[in-house]
Amino acid sequence: MGNANIKSFAWVSSYKLTDRYPLGAPNAIYPAYYQTDMSNKDIKWESTTTTNVGIDATVLDNRLNFTFDWYDKRTNDMLFTATIPYSTGYLNGPVINVGEVMNRGWEISASWNDNIKKFHYGISINLAHNKNEVTNMGGVAPFQIENDLWIKEGYPINSYFGYKTIGIYQNWDEVNNSVKPNGDIRPGNYIIQNTNGDDKIDTEDKTFLGSRDPKLVYGINLTAEWQGIDLSIATSGESKKCLYYDNSYGGISPRFCNIYKEYFDNRTIVGEDGNVTVSGKYPAMAGLGTNAPEGHKKVMQNTSFFRIKRIFR
């Protein structure tokens, strides 16, 4: 099978025809074209192998229905756009086949429908769990697909890598006696964990923080009917997903931006002596300017949710 996220005609080179080029003396401007994308005539479709085991059951006079499915899906020769240096003269690298991704999980659905005299009701529940992992990168180095989102072997696609925080500095003694990154570090800032155990905080201390994609997806649907009056409620939810972002304080410079209420109500407050007077969930506003090190302005937020999608009467 293929990959719809890859551009068409990736096996041929493309040229840009809209630019102009100065030539001659005196210079005159002439139409120009140049090759932008490196081609790869050897690319092929991704291939997928899936193993499924399932159970379907209906019991109690068709009132109870149950379905269970376990699957193991392996995608090989994944299509990616290779990263190349600009010194090659190309704007974009070729599309290549590389590696393997595993998706393994299960899906469960169950429903109950019954009557109590003239009252009819039903409830259905569905749960789905998926483990995603890049099992083989085919020798390609880990690469970044968005801010802090990486593809690395042994981790899920869309994995966040960054600095792990283990608290907030309460006073100058804690700041002065700790291993910390370069920059404007003061009480009220996050304490960055020294994950590799050396005597400095640098990019080698970045670690896996979580995935943008949920591990569990679920839904509950309710129906009821009595003498022509009916009600239907549909709900859905996602669990074990997160978002790592750096705009939680309303901007890089809080003095000139609005502040989110969540941050304002749970911020750390620093006194006139520079030490923390009120310890909060989030760092203090002081020290969050442009000189603050990476990791001090970012928040890993749990984006799991449960919601009512619709109600019909």
C-alpha positions as a printed Julia matrix, in Angstrom:
313×3 Matrix{Float64}:
   0.0     0.0     0.0
   1.1     3.6    -0.43
   1.39    6.78    1.59
  -0.99    9.61    0.69
   1.17   12.15    2.59
   3.96   11.98    0.03
   3.87   14.4    -2.9
   3.09   13.16   -6.38
   5.86   12.44   -8.92
   8.54   12.09   -6.22
  10.53    9.88   -8.62
  11.27   12.81  -10.97
  13.16   16.05  -10.39
  11.27   19.34  -10.28
  12.33   22.74  -11.53
  11.38   26.25  -10.48
  10.61   28.52  -13.42
   9.54   31.77  -11.76
  12.91   33.3   -10.88
  15.1    35.7   -12.88
  18.84   35.92  -13.41
  21.13   38.93  -14.11
  23.41   38.4   -17.1
  25.68   40.51  -19.29
  27.27   43.95  -19.06
  25.31   46.05  -18.47
  23.27   43.49  -16.58
  19.98   42.44  -18.07
  17.37   40.32  -16.28
  16.48   37.06  -17.99
  14.02   34.28  -17.01
  15.76   31.51  -15.09
  14.97   28.04  -13.86
  16.75   25.65  -11.53
  16.29   22.22  -10.02
  14.71   22.32   -6.56
  14.04   18.7    -5.54
  16.37   15.75   -5.77
  14.71   12.75   -7.42
  14.84    9.06   -6.54
  13.88    6.67   -9.31
  14.15    3.68   -6.95
  11.32    4.6    -4.54
   8.48    2.12   -4.12
   5.23    1.75   -2.21
   5.23    1.18    1.5
   4.25   -2.37    2.44
   2.08   -3.38    5.39
   1.64   -6.75    7.09
  -1.2    -7.15    9.59
  -2.06   -9.97   11.99
  -5.54   -9.98   13.56
  -7.26  -12.15   16.15
 -10.9   -11.39   16.96
 -13.94  -12.58   18.87
 -17.59  -11.69   18.21
 -20.32  -12.8    20.6
 -24.05  -12.19   21.0
 -25.84  -13.59   24.05
 -28.88  -13.16   26.29
 -31.43  -13.04   23.46
 -29.35  -10.53   21.47
 -29.36   -8.04   24.32
 -25.6    -8.22   24.91
 -23.14   -7.88   22.02
 -19.39   -8.08   22.44
 -16.46   -7.67   20.02
 -12.74   -7.99   20.69
  -9.92   -7.54   18.17
  -6.15   -7.79   18.7
  -3.82   -6.65   15.93
  -0.15   -6.32   15.05
   0.54   -4.08   12.05
   4.04   -3.66   10.6
   4.75   -0.99    7.98
   8.02   -1.43    6.06
   9.9     0.76    3.58
   8.27    3.9     4.95
   8.34    6.94    2.7
  10.17    9.96    4.1
  11.73   13.07    2.61
  15.46   12.86    3.31
  17.29   15.81    4.87
  20.26   17.0     2.84
  22.7    19.94    3.23
  21.98   23.07    1.21
  25.51   22.81   -0.17
  24.16   20.17   -2.58
  22.31   22.95   -4.4
  18.88   21.43   -3.79
  16.11   22.9    -1.65
  14.61   19.49   -0.78
  16.05   16.02   -0.46
  14.72   12.95   -2.25
  11.85   10.81   -1.04
  13.32    7.53    0.23
  12.14    4.18    1.58
  13.44    3.44    5.04
  12.74    1.55    8.25
   9.8    -0.11    9.95
   6.98    1.08   12.23
   4.95   -1.17   14.52
   1.37   -0.53   15.6
   0.13   -3.1    18.09
  -3.03   -2.93   20.15
  -6.58   -4.02   20.75
 -10.13   -2.8    20.27
 -13.14   -3.7    22.4
 -16.77   -2.81   21.89
 -19.79   -3.91   23.9
 -23.46   -2.96   23.81
 -26.56   -3.7    25.89
 -30.12   -3.12   24.68
 -33.23   -3.96   26.7
 -36.81   -2.98   27.54
 -38.55   -2.26   30.81
 -42.2    -2.42   29.83
 -42.63    0.55   27.43
 -39.21    2.02   28.21
 -36.44    1.07   25.74
 -32.81    1.82   26.51
 -29.32    0.98   25.29
 -25.69    1.58   26.14
 -22.59    0.95   24.05
 -18.94    1.28   24.98
 -15.84    1.16   22.78
 -12.19    1.16   23.81
  -9.08    1.13   21.63
  -5.44    0.95   22.75
  -2.5     1.32   20.38
   1.25    1.08   20.95
   3.22    2.81   18.21
   6.97    2.34   17.89
   9.63    3.02   15.27
  11.37   -0.37   15.36
  13.95    0.23   12.62
  15.29    3.47   11.15
  17.29    1.68    8.45
  20.49    3.45    9.44
  18.94    6.93    9.18
  19.78    9.28   12.06
  16.91   10.58   14.26
  15.32   13.66   12.75
  13.05   16.46   13.86
   9.67   16.85   12.16
   8.38   19.86   14.16
   9.42   21.87   17.21
  10.53   19.28   19.81
   8.79   16.48   17.84
  11.18   13.75   16.74
  11.27   10.39   15.02
  13.72    8.09   16.81
  14.18    4.36   16.8
  12.61    2.7    19.84
  10.08    5.51   20.4
   6.63    6.4    19.03
   6.24    8.6    15.98
   5.49   12.17   17.14
   7.59   11.85   20.3
   8.47   14.92   22.35
  12.1    15.26   23.46
  13.13   18.06   25.78
  14.33   18.97   29.24
  12.67   17.28   32.2
  11.89   19.55   35.16
  12.04   18.34   38.76
  10.84   21.41   40.65
  11.24   25.17   40.97
  14.17   27.02   42.53
  13.04   28.51   45.86
  16.06   30.66   46.76
  19.5    31.76   45.6
  21.26   29.04   47.61
  19.5    26.38   45.53
  20.45   28.19   42.33
  24.1    28.65   43.27
  24.59   25.06   44.49
  23.02   23.26   41.54
  24.01   22.05   38.1
  22.2    24.4    35.75
  22.23   25.54   32.12
  23.89   28.73   30.95
  21.7    31.8    31.02
  19.7    33.92   33.42
  18.81   31.38   36.15
  17.13   32.7    39.31
  14.67   31.65   42.03
  11.29   30.95   40.5
  12.76   29.19   37.45
  12.36   25.5    36.7
  15.02   23.08   37.96
  16.23   21.12   34.91
  17.11   17.49   35.59
  20.69   16.45   34.87
  19.63   13.24   33.16
  23.09   12.02   32.09
  24.74   12.75   35.45
  27.58   14.99   34.24
  28.47   18.44   35.61
  26.46   20.51   33.12
  23.04   20.96   31.58
  23.11   20.84   27.78
  21.3    19.22   24.86
  22.6    15.8    25.95
  20.19   16.06   28.9
  17.11   16.15   26.68
  15.0    13.05   27.14
  11.72   11.47   26.04
   8.79   13.41   27.52
   5.76   11.81   25.9
   3.82   11.47   22.67
   1.39   13.76   20.93
  -0.74   10.78   19.93
  -3.13    9.12   22.42
  -2.59    5.58   23.65
  -6.25    5.07   24.55
  -9.35    6.21   22.64
 -12.84    5.51   23.97
 -16.48    6.41   23.69
 -19.81    5.83   25.44
 -23.21    6.13   23.75
 -26.58    6.15   25.52
 -30.04    5.83   24.01
 -33.51    5.87   25.58
 -37.08    5.88   24.22
 -40.49    6.02   25.88
 -43.77    6.37   24.0
 -42.26    8.25   21.06
 -39.96   10.43   23.16
 -36.33    9.55   22.58
 -32.95   10.7    23.77
 -29.46    9.97   22.43
 -26.13   10.99   23.96
 -22.75   10.37   22.31
 -19.44   10.89   24.14
 -15.77   10.41   23.28
 -12.41   10.66   24.97
  -8.67   10.28   24.51
  -6.1     9.41   27.17
  -2.33    9.39   27.65
  -1.52   12.16   25.17
   0.31   15.43   25.75
   1.37   18.73   24.23
   4.74   20.42   24.79
   4.56   24.14   24.06
   6.32   27.37   24.95
   3.58   30.01   24.85
   1.92   29.19   28.15
   2.67   32.61   29.62
   1.02   34.62   26.86
   4.26   35.27   24.98
   8.04   35.47   25.25
   7.84   38.77   27.09
   5.0    38.61   29.67
   5.22   42.39   30.28
   3.65   43.04   26.88
   1.26   40.1    26.57
  -1.9    38.83   28.18
  -1.44   36.08   30.74
  -3.42   32.85   30.67
  -5.64   32.5    33.75
  -4.36   28.97   34.39
  -0.82   30.29   34.67
  -1.74   33.44   36.61
  -3.67   31.49   39.27
  -0.9    28.9    39.72
   2.28   30.9    39.17
   5.24   31.11   41.54
   5.71   34.53   43.18
   9.13   35.99   44.0
   9.6    38.55   46.77
  11.69   41.73   46.81
  14.7    39.79   48.12
  14.69   37.61   44.97
  13.56   34.45   46.79
  10.27   32.64   46.32
   7.48   33.72   48.67
   4.61   31.72   47.09
   5.49   28.41   45.44
   3.22   27.51   42.53
   2.75   24.95   39.79
   4.37   27.2    37.15
   7.56   29.3    37.27
   7.59   32.96   38.2
   7.11   35.6    35.54
  10.46   37.17   36.44
  13.24   35.59   34.43
  11.03   34.4    31.56
  12.37   36.94   29.1
  14.4    36.32   25.98
  17.53   35.4    28.0
  15.83   32.51   29.79
  17.35   29.15   28.74
  15.42   26.67   26.64
  13.15   24.55   28.8
  12.31   27.3    31.3
   9.43   28.67   29.24
   7.95   25.37   28.06
   5.19   23.29   29.62
   4.27   19.66   29.1
   0.49   19.6    29.31
  -1.7    16.54   29.57
  -4.23   16.92   26.74
  -6.37   13.9    27.61
 -10.07   14.69   27.47
 -13.61   13.36   27.77
 -16.46   15.23   26.1
 -20.12   14.98   25.17
 -20.14   15.13   21.37
 -23.86   15.52   20.8
 -27.28   15.18   22.42
 -30.4    14.42   20.34
 -34.01   14.49   21.43
